[in-house]
């Protein structure tokens, strides 16, 4: 009996020991899995715009690195005054920098520093140019910036801001390229407007009566990667070290200057041309300089490259502006209301060429009062559209009527079913526009003129889209006042210059996607309503003109003092018009009500889908699973 009791007492201890050993083995296995998984970067980006994945262009550029690049992230992680929003954004920046480290395949090394007060890390942050900011007036300064170091070359992003998340990847990749390939190409800038800023008057600056004009933000962005050289509008030759030339609103260029541009392209120079049939920026500048210009017959002057376009097979009518009902922009009408202006174009993915690397990553571009480019058959030059209007809703309107506002072009909004080209790429063998020279060329500094040559040109039929008013807004952040893009105009222009003068890989770096999504269906409803509204309004105005003509005819039939009294026929005519006017206004109200009803109906359907569909799907799944288990 005693042996049986001993055996029975040992079994529980054996079972307990086996359980402990099994649990220990399980914990070891789980720990091994966690350790292995921590070193594996298995990520799945399920967002439509690939918000958490490096662009192809970034990966290609990192793959070409010949020297090691160290990325030093300075972030005041331990600062109690660091705003929570910046801490969250810092995690996103860290995740993206780790993607660079992986894609660099050993060429990119990430270092992180917490610059605490009076520490070596803070001293290095200040030495590199990372800007300290006071999150709390009574606290220590905080830092959030990035430094790239490659050999003896270094460059920095002084401060990150969540408001510039859209350009984060582009900024980091450009930072890497800046230190890996430090030589800056020379880019010439020729313009009839002060795009690079205006010279400062020292006396006014000392008296603080004149603020510094740093030029347009789009050109300021280029200074980080290129050496910008201002080219006078009356230049007669382009310097040999200028490989790329940006021409903005070239109005009234002389033949000698046009010849200089002609020879620049034929010698292999790359040209980015921004011409404009109606420059709102130029009009504003003219009015500021001479308020009486409009009354004296002046105003906005168009710009073109004239004979060069003719030689290159490009048609450009400086008297016409493109209108597109499908790309109308909502603007302040000056009376406290909002109106949709179809000549102020807000263009989306459908308007941007998906086949070209320059425009395929873009989704939102704004072109105010752009012209139309036309491809004419020219041997040797390939004309590739980059930006186009819709086909069903576009037309041309007179540029002169735009000075009268939106009312001046209403009657011209008749879509003609033609898709207009707003920007294009020209590539191939160009022929000179001056085969016989020019009338007076004695001082032109081109000893042996070229007759033809290989070249590349990107033409935009608008110049205003590059002005700060139409592409950025200045915002105040913890790291100072910085320009925040309101669309992708800067990316478009920067990509064009990169493609012709810089690293072509950076063109493939799309701007980071946006979390807010456009309501395309609502936009389609608004376009249809606008067409119907325009038709009803045109009918009302036609009836008004017809009534006025009949009233005038009845008035002419009167004699003497009868003209001062309304006849019975005139009274009846006025009554009929008022009745027509009231009916038309009711119809216009019905159009607006139907639009709102359709939008509300669409919103209701979306709410039902978002709120009810998922619970219903889960409930159905539970019922099906329960029935199957019951059958088993």
C-alpha positions in Angstrom: 0.0 0.0 0.0 2.8 2.4 0.9 4.5 1.9 -2.6 1.2 2.6 -4.4 0.8 5.9 -2.4 4.4 6.9 -3.3 3.8 6.3 -7.0 0.5 8.2 -7.0 2.2 11.1 -5.2 5.0 11.3 -7.8 2.7 11.4 -10.9 1.3 14.9 -10.1 4.8 16.2 -9.7 5.8 14.6 -13.0 2.8 16.3 -14.7 3.6 19.6 -13.1 7.3 19.4 -14.2 6.3 18.5 -17.8 3.9 21.5 -17.8 6.6 23.9 -16.6 9.0 22.6 -19.2 6.4 22.9 -21.9 5.6 26.4 -20.8 9.3 27.4 -20.8 9.7 25.9 -24.3 6.7 27.8 -25.5 8.1 31.1 -24.0 11.4 30.5 -25.7 9.7 29.8 -29.1 7.6 33.0 -28.7 10.7 35.0 -27.8 12.6 33.6 -30.8 9.7 34.5 -33.1 9.5 38.0 -31.7 13.2 38.5 -32.1 13.2 37.3 -35.7 10.1 39.3 -36.5 11.7 42.5 -35.1 14.5 42.2 -37.6 12.2 41.5 -40.5 10.7 44.5 -42.2 7.5 42.9 -43.4 5.1 45.7 -44.3 2.0 45.8 -46.5 0.9 49.2 -47.7 -2.8 48.9 -48.5 -3.5 52.6 -49.1 -4.5 53.5 -52.7 -1.9 56.2 -53.0 0.9 54.1 -51.4 1.3 56.6 -48.6 3.8 54.5 -46.7 6.0 53.3 -49.6 9.1 54.9 -51.1 8.6 56.1 -54.7 10.4 54.4 -57.6 12.4 57.5 -58.2 13.8 57.5 -54.6 14.8 53.8 -54.8 16.5 54.4 -58.2 18.5 57.3 -56.9 19.5 55.5 -53.7 20.6 52.6 -55.9 23.1 54.8 -57.7 24.9 56.0 -54.6 28.6 55.5 -54.9 29.5 56.9 -51.4 28.0 56.4 -48.0 25.5 59.0 -46.8 24.7 59.4 -43.1 21.3 60.8 -42.1 21.3 62.5 -38.7 17.8 63.0 -37.2 17.7 65.6 -34.4 14.5 65.5 -32.4 13.9 66.6 -28.8 12.2 63.4 -27.8 12.7 63.9 -24.1 11.5 67.6 -24.1 8.4 68.0 -22.0 7.3 71.0 -24.0 7.4 69.1 -27.4 3.8 69.3 -28.9 2.1 65.9 -29.2 1.4 66.5 -32.9 5.1 66.8 -33.6 5.8 63.6 -31.6 3.3 61.8 -33.8 4.8 63.2 -36.9 8.3 62.4 -35.8 7.4 58.7 -35.7 6.2 58.9 -39.3 9.5 60.6 -40.3 11.5 57.9 -38.5 9.5 55.2 -40.3 10.2 56.8 -43.6 13.9 57.3 -42.8 14.2 53.6 -42.0 12.7 52.8 -45.4 15.6 54.9 -46.8 18.1 52.9 -44.8 16.7 49.6 -46.1 16.5 50.8 -49.8 20.0 52.2 -49.5 21.4 48.6 -49.1 24.2 49.7 -46.8 24.9 53.1 -48.4 22.4 54.9 -46.1 23.0 55.0 -42.3 20.5 56.5 -39.9 21.6 58.2 -36.6 19.2 59.7 -34.1 20.0 62.3 -31.6 18.0 63.9 -28.7 19.5 67.4 -28.3 19.0 68.0 -24.6 19.8 71.5 -23.2 23.6 72.1 -23.0 24.4 68.7 -24.5 26.9 67.8 -27.3 23.9 66.8 -29.4 22.4 70.3 -29.1 25.7 71.9 -30.0 26.0 69.8 -33.1 22.4 70.6 -34.1 23.1 74.3 -33.9 26.3 73.8 -35.8 24.5 72.0 -38.6 21.9 74.7 -38.8 18.9 72.9 -37.2 16.7 75.7 -36.1 15.8 75.8 -32.3 12.2 76.7 -31.6 10.4 77.8 -28.4 7.4 75.6 -27.9 7.0 77.2 -24.4 8.2 80.8 -23.8 9.6 79.7 -20.4 11.0 76.3 -21.5 14.1 75.1 -23.3 14.2 75.2 -27.1 13.2 72.1 -29.1 14.7 70.7 -32.3 13.2 68.7 -35.2 15.4 68.6 -38.3 17.5 66.3 -40.5 21.2 66.5 -41.6 22.7 64.5 -44.5 26.5 64.0 -44.5 28.5 62.5 -47.4 32.3 63.0 -47.1 33.0 66.7 -46.7 29.6 67.7 -47.9 26.6 68.3 -45.7 23.1 69.8 -46.0 20.2 70.1 -43.7 16.4 70.4 -43.5 16.3 73.0 -40.6 12.8 72.0 -39.4 10.0 69.5 -40.3 6.4 70.5 -40.2 3.3 68.2 -40.5 1.7 70.7 -42.8 4.4 69.9 -45.4 3.9 66.1 -45.2 3.0 66.0 -48.8 6.5 66.9 -49.9 8.4 65.0 -47.2 9.8 62.2 -49.4 10.8 64.7 -52.1 12.6 66.9 -49.6 14.6 63.9 -48.1 15.5 62.5 -51.4 16.6 65.9 -52.7 18.7 66.3 -49.5 20.5 63.0 -50.2 21.1 64.0 -53.8 22.5 67.4 -52.7 25.3 65.8 -50.7 25.9 62.8 -52.9 26.3 64.9 -56.1 27.2 68.4 -54.7 27.8 70.1 -58.1 25.0 72.6 -58.9 24.0 73.0 -62.6 23.5 76.5 -63.8 20.0 77.4 -64.7 19.2 80.7 -66.5 16.0 82.6 -65.8 14.6 85.1 -68.3 11.4 86.9 -67.5 9.6 90.2 -68.0 8.5 90.0 -64.3 10.6 90.1 -61.1 10.4 86.3 -60.5 13.8 86.3 -58.7 12.9 89.3 -56.6 13.5 93.0 -57.0 16.7 94.9 -56.0 16.5 96.5 -52.6 17.0 100.2 -52.0 19.6 100.4 -49.2 18.1 103.7 -47.9 14.6 102.3 -47.7 15.9 99.1 -46.1 17.7 101.1 -43.4 14.5 103.0 -42.7 12.5 99.8 -42.7 10.2 101.2 -45.4 10.9 98.4 -47.9 10.5 94.7 -47.2 12.9 92.3 -48.9 11.4 90.8 -52.1 12.9 87.2 -52.3 11.0 86.4 -55.6 8.6 83.7 -56.3 8.6 80.6 -54.0 9.0 78.3 -57.0 12.3 79.9 -58.0 13.5 80.0 -54.4 13.0 76.3 -54.2 15.3 75.8 -57.2 18.2 77.7 -55.5 18.8 74.7 -53.2 19.8 72.5 -56.1 20.8 74.9 -58.9 22.8 78.0 -59.4 20.2 80.5 -60.8 21.5 83.2 -63.2 19.2 86.0 -64.2 19.1 86.5 -68.0 18.2 90.0 -69.2 15.1 90.1 -71.5 17.1 91.9 -74.2 20.0 89.3 -74.1 21.7 88.6 -77.5 23.4 85.4 -76.5 23.1 82.8 -73.8 26.3 81.9 -71.8 27.8 78.6 -72.7 27.7 77.2 -69.1 23.9 77.7 -69.0 22.6 74.2 -70.0 18.9 74.8 -69.0 16.9 78.0 -69.4 13.6 79.0 -67.8 11.6 81.6 -69.7 8.6 83.1 -67.8 6.1 85.4 -69.6 8.4 86.5 -72.4 6.4 89.4 -73.8 7.7 91.7 -76.6 11.0 90.0 -77.1 13.2 91.4 -79.8 14.4 89.4 -82.8 17.9 89.3 -81.4 16.7 87.8 -78.1 14.5 85.3 -80.0 17.6 84.4 -82.1 19.6 83.8 -79.0 16.9 81.4 -77.7 16.8 79.8 -81.1 20.5 79.1 -81.1 20.4 78.0 -77.4 18.0 75.2 -78.2 19.8 74.2 -81.4 23.1 73.8 -79.5 21.4 71.3 -77.2 20.2 73.6 -74.5 17.1 72.6 -72.5 14.2 75.1 -72.4 11.2 75.5 -70.1 8.9 78.1 -71.5 5.9 79.7 -69.7 3.8 81.7 -72.2 0.5 83.3 -71.4 -2.4 84.9 -73.4 -3.7 86.7 -70.2 -1.4 87.1 -67.2 -3.3 88.1 -64.2 0.0 88.7 -62.3 1.2 91.0 -65.1 -2.1 92.9 -65.0 -1.9 93.4 -61.3 1.7 94.6 -61.6 0.8 97.0 -64.3 -2.1 98.4 -62.3 0.1 98.9 -59.2 2.6 100.8 -61.3 0.1 102.8 -63.2 -3.5 102.8 -61.9 -4.7 104.6 -65.1 -3.4 101.9 -67.4 -6.8 100.4 -68.0 -8.3 103.7 -68.9 -5.4 104.5 -71.3 -6.0 101.3 -73.2 -3.3 99.2 -71.4 -3.7 96.1 -69.4 -2.5 92.5 -69.6 -0.1 91.9 -72.5 0.2 88.4 -73.9 3.5 86.6 -74.2 4.7 84.1 -76.9 7.8 82.8 -78.6 6.3 83.7 -82.0 8.6 82.6 -84.8 10.2 79.9 -82.6 6.8 78.3 -82.2 6.2 78.5 -85.9 9.5 76.8 -86.6 8.8 74.1 -84.0 5.3 73.3 -85.2 3.4 74.8 -82.2 0.3 76.9 -82.6 -0.5 79.4 -79.9 -3.3 82.0 -80.3 -2.5 84.9 -77.9 -6.1 86.2 -78.2 -7.8 83.1 -76.8 -8.1 81.6 -73.3 -9.3 78.1 -72.5 -12.5 77.5 -70.5 -13.6 74.1 -69.3 -16.8 73.6 -67.4 -15.5 70.3 -65.9 -12.5 72.1 -64.4 -14.2 75.3 -63.1 -12.8 76.8 -59.9 -15.0 78.3 -57.2 -13.9 81.9 -56.7 -15.1 84.9 -54.7 -17.4 86.9 -56.9 -16.5 90.2 -55.2 -20.1 90.5 -53.9 -19.8 88.2 -50.9 -20.8 85.1 -52.9 -19.0 82.3 -54.7 -19.1 81.6 -58.4 -17.5 78.9 -60.6 -15.1 80.3 -63.1 -14.4 77.8 -66.0 -11.5 79.8 -67.2 -9.7 79.4 -63.9 -8.8 75.7 -64.3 -8.5 73.2 -61.5 -7.2 70.1 -63.2 -7.2 66.5 -61.9 -5.7 63.1 -62.9 -7.9 62.8 -66.0 -6.3 66.0 -67.4 -2.7 64.9 -66.7 -0.9 62.5 -69.0 -0.5 59.1 -67.3 2.1 58.1 -69.9 4.7 60.8 -69.0 6.9 60.6 -66.0 6.5 64.3 -65.4 2.8 64.4 -64.9 1.8 60.8 -64.1 2.5 61.1 -60.3 0.4 64.3 -60.1 -3.3 64.7 -59.2 -4.1 68.4 -58.7 -2.8 71.3 -60.8 -4.2 74.8 -61.1 -3.9 76.9 -64.3 -5.6 80.4 -64.2 -6.5 81.7 -67.6 -4.3 79.4 -69.7 -4.0 79.4 -73.4 -4.1 76.5 -75.9 -1.2 74.9 -77.6 -1.8 73.3 -81.0 0.4 70.6 -82.7 1.2 71.4 -86.3 3.0 69.0 -88.5 6.7 69.6 -88.4 9.4 67.2 -89.5 11.8 66.0 -86.8 9.9 67.4 -83.7 7.7 65.2 -81.6 4.8 67.1 -79.8 3.7 65.2 -76.7 0.7 66.6 -74.7 1.3 66.7 -71.0 -1.8 68.6 -69.7 -5.2 68.7 -71.5 -8.8 69.8 -70.9 -11.8 67.6 -71.0 -13.2 66.9 -74.5 -16.9 67.4 -73.9 -16.9 70.6 -71.8 -14.1 72.8 -73.1 -14.1 75.8 -75.5 -12.1 79.0 -76.2 -13.1 82.5 -75.1 -11.7 85.9 -75.9 -8.9 87.0 -73.6 -9.9 90.6 -73.9 -13.2 89.9 -72.2 -11.6 88.5 -69.1 -10.8 92.0 -67.9 -14.6 92.5 -67.4 -14.7 89.5 -65.0 -16.8 86.4 -65.3 -19.8 88.2 -66.8 -17.7 89.0 -69.8 -17.3 85.3 -70.9 -20.6 83.8 -69.9 -22.1 84.1 -73.4 -19.0 82.4 -74.9 -19.2 79.2 -72.9 -20.3 76.9 -75.7 -18.3 73.6 -75.5 -17.2 72.5 -79.0 -16.1 69.0 -78.3 -12.4 69.7 -78.8 -9.7 68.7 -76.3 -7.2 71.5 -75.8 -3.5 71.1 -74.9 -2.3 73.3 -72.0 1.2 72.0 -71.7 3.4 69.9 -74.0 6.9 68.4 -74.5 8.8 69.0 -77.7 11.7 66.7 -78.5 13.7 65.9 -81.6 15.6 67.8 -84.3 14.8 71.5 -84.2 15.3 73.8 -87.2 16.2 77.4 -86.9 13.4 80.0 -87.1 15.9 82.4 -88.7 17.4 80.6 -91.7 18.2 83.9 -93.4 19.3 85.7 -90.2 17.6 88.9 -89.0 17.3 92.4 -90.4 19.9 94.0 -88.1 22.3 91.4 -86.7 25.5 93.3 -86.7 26.0 93.0 -82.9 24.7 89.5 -82.4 27.4 87.4 -80.7 26.8 84.2 -82.6 29.6 83.8 -85.1 28.4 80.6 -86.8 24.7 80.2 -86.6 23.3 76.7 -86.3 20.7 75.6 -88.8 19.4 72.6 -86.8 20.1 70.6 -83.7 18.9 68.1 -81.1 17.0 69.7 -78.3 14.2 69.4 -75.7 11.6 72.0 -74.8 8.7 71.9 -72.2 6.0 74.5 -72.9 3.3 75.7 -70.5 0.5 77.9 -71.9 0.3 79.7 -68.6 2.7 81.7 -66.5 0.6 82.7 -63.5 0.4 79.1 -62.2 3.9 79.6 -60.9 3.2 82.8 -58.9 2.8 82.4 -55.1 -0.9 83.4 -55.3 -1.8 80.3 -57.2 0.5 77.6 -55.8 1.4 78.3 -52.1 0.2 80.0 -48.9 2.5 81.2 -46.3 1.9 79.5 -42.9 3.4 80.1 -39.5 4.9 77.0 -37.8 7.1 76.3 -34.8 10.0 76.5 -37.3 9.1 79.9 -38.8 7.1 81.1 -41.7 7.2 78.7 -44.7 5.4 78.3 -48.0 2.8 75.5 -47.9 1.7 74.1 -51.3 -2.0 74.4 -52.0 -1.7 72.2 -55.1 1.0 70.4 -57.1 2.1 73.4 -59.3 5.5 73.5 -57.6 6.0 69.8 -58.0 5.1 70.1 -61.7 7.5 73.0 -62.4 10.2 71.5 -60.2 9.8 68.2 -62.0 10.2 69.9 -65.4 13.4 71.5 -64.4 14.7 68.3 -62.8 13.9 66.4 -65.9 15.9 68.8 -68.1 18.7 69.9 -65.7 18.9 67.6 -62.7 18.6 64.0 -61.6 15.9 62.4 -63.7 15.1 60.0 -60.8 13.7 62.8 -58.7 10.9 63.3 -61.3 9.5 59.9 -60.4 9.1 61.0 -56.7 5.5 61.8 -56.4 4.2 64.1 -53.7 3.0 62.2 -50.7 -0.7 61.3 -51.1 -3.4 63.2 -49.3 -5.8 61.8 -46.7 -8.7 64.0 -47.9 -10.3 62.6 -51.0 -12.2 64.6 -53.6 -15.9 64.0 -54.2 -15.7 63.3 -57.9 -19.4 62.4 -58.1 -20.4 65.6 -56.5 -18.2 67.5 -59.0 -19.9 65.8 -61.9 -23.4 66.7 -60.5 -22.3 70.3 -60.2 -21.0 70.4 -63.8 -24.3 69.0 -65.1 -26.2 71.6 -63.0 -24.0 74.4 -64.3 -24.7 73.4 -67.9 -28.5 73.4 -67.3 -28.3 76.7 -65.3 -26.3 78.3 -68.2 -28.9 77.1 -70.7 -31.8 78.5 -68.7 -30.0 81.8 -68.1 -29.2 82.1 -71.8 -32.9 81.5 -72.7 -33.9 84.2 -70.2 -31.5 86.7 -71.6 -32.5 85.9 -75.2 -36.2 86.5 -74.1 -35.1 89.9 -72.5 -33.3 91.0 -75.7 -36.4 90.0 -77.8 -38.7 91.9 -75.5 -36.5 95.0 -75.6 -36.4 94.8 -79.5 -40.2 94.6 -79.6 -40.6 97.4 -77.1 -38.3 99.6 -79.2 -40.2 98.8 -82.3 -43.5 99.7 -80.7 -41.9 102.9 -79.4 -40.8 103.9 -82.9 -44.3 103.5 -84.2 -45.6 106.2 -81.8 -45.8 109.9 -82.7 -45.2 113.1 -80.7 -46.4 113.1 -77.1 -47.6 109.4 -77.3 -44.0 108.3 -76.8 -44.2 109.4 -73.1 -47.1 107.0 -72.4 -46.9 103.2 -72.5 -49.3 101.8 -75.1 -51.5 98.8 -74.5 -49.2 96.6 -76.6 -46.1 97.7 -74.7 -47.8 97.0 -71.4 -48.8 93.5 -72.6 -45.3 92.9 -73.9 -43.8 93.9 -70.5 -46.3 91.6 -68.7 -45.4 88.7 -70.9 -41.7 89.2 -70.3 -42.2 89.5 -66.5 -44.2 86.2 -66.7 -41.3 84.6 -68.7 -38.8 86.0 -66.2 -40.7 84.6 -63.2 -41.0 81.1 -64.8 -37.3 81.1 -65.7 -36.3 82.0 -62.2 -38.5 79.2 -60.8 -36.8 76.8 -63.2 -33.3 78.1 -62.1 -34.4 77.5 -58.5 -35.5 74.0 -59.4 -32.1 73.3 -61.0 -30.4 74.3 -57.7 -32.9 72.3 -55.6 -32.4 69.2 -57.8 -28.6 69.6 -57.4 -28.8 69.8 -53.7 -31.3 66.9 -53.6 -29.0 64.7 -55.7 -26.0 65.6 -53.5 -28.0 64.9 -50.3 -29.2 61.6 -51.8 -25.7 60.6 -52.6 -24.6 61.5 -49.1 -27.4 59.5 -47.6 -26.4 56.4 -49.6 -22.8 56.8 -48.5 -23.9 57.1 -44.8 -26.0 54.0 -45.1 -23.1 52.1 -46.7 -20.6 53.3 -44.2 -22.8 52.8 -41.1 -25.0 49.9 -41.9 -23.2 47.8 -44.5 -20.3 46.7 -42.2 -22.5 45.6 -39.3 -24.9 43.8 -41.7 -21.9 42.0 -43.2 -20.6 41.0 -39.8 -24.1 39.8 -38.7 -24.6 37.8 -41.9 -21.1 36.2 -41.4 -22.1 35.3 -37.9 -25.4 33.7 -38.9 -23.8 31.7 -41.7 -21.1 30.5 -39.4 -23.6 29.6 -36.7 -25.8 27.7 -39.1 -22.8 25.7 -40.4 -21.7 24.8 -36.9 -25.2 23.7 -35.9 -25.4 21.4 -38.9 -22.1 19.8 -38.0 
